[in-house]
């Protein structure tokens, strides 16, 4: 999903696990709309490292036990 502030939601007390992810270098940033409250809704996020357009993705962490 395109990483715009309009596509984000406030993640406090929710099960939303979306993050901003750079497909170019793999860096991750917060996907919580409240962290970017001063930006306009149509703001498109770009990676600070490689200037690639960020994606809004669900982060899933799994654990394997031996």
C-alpha positions in Angstrom: 0.0 0.0 0.0 1.2 3.5 -0.8 2.7 5.2 2.3 0.7 8.3 2.8 -0.5 9.8 6.0 -4.1 9.4 4.9 -3.5 5.6 4.7 -2.3 5.4 8.3 -4.3 5.2 11.5 -3.6 5.9 15.1 -2.2 2.6 16.5 -2.6 3.3 20.2 -4.6 0.5 21.9 -5.2 -1.3 18.6 -3.9 -4.4 17.0 -2.7 -2.5 13.9 0.9 -3.5 13.1 1.6 -1.5 10.0 5.0 0.0 9.5 6.7 2.2 6.9 9.1 0.0 5.0 11.7 0.9 2.3 11.9 -1.8 -0.4 15.2 -0.3 -1.5 17.3 -0.7 1.7 15.0 -2.5 4.1 14.8 0.3 6.7 11.6 0.4 8.9 9.9 3.4 10.5 6.8 3.8 12.7 3.5 3.4 10.9 1.5 5.3 13.6 -0.3 8.3 12.2 0.0 10.1 15.5 3.8 10.3 15.0 3.3 12.4 11.9 0.4 14.6 13.1 1.9 17.8 11.7 2.1 16.5 8.1 -0.7 16.9 5.6 -2.9 13.8 4.8 -1.6 13.6 1.2 2.1 13.5 2.2 4.0 10.7 0.5 6.8 9.2 2.6 10.3 8.6 1.0 13.3 6.8 2.5 15.9 9.2 4.0 18.7 6.7 3.0 18.0 5.9 -0.6 15.1 8.3 -1.6 12.8 5.4 -2.6 9.0 5.7 -2.0 8.1 3.9 1.3 5.4 1.3 1.5 2.9 0.8 4.3 3.0 -2.9 5.2 1.9 -5.2 8.0 4.8 -6.4 10.1 4.6 -10.0 11.2 7.1 -11.5 13.6 7.1 -15.3 14.2 9.1 -17.3 16.7 10.4 -20.8 16.1 11.1 -22.9 19.2 13.6 -25.7 19.2 
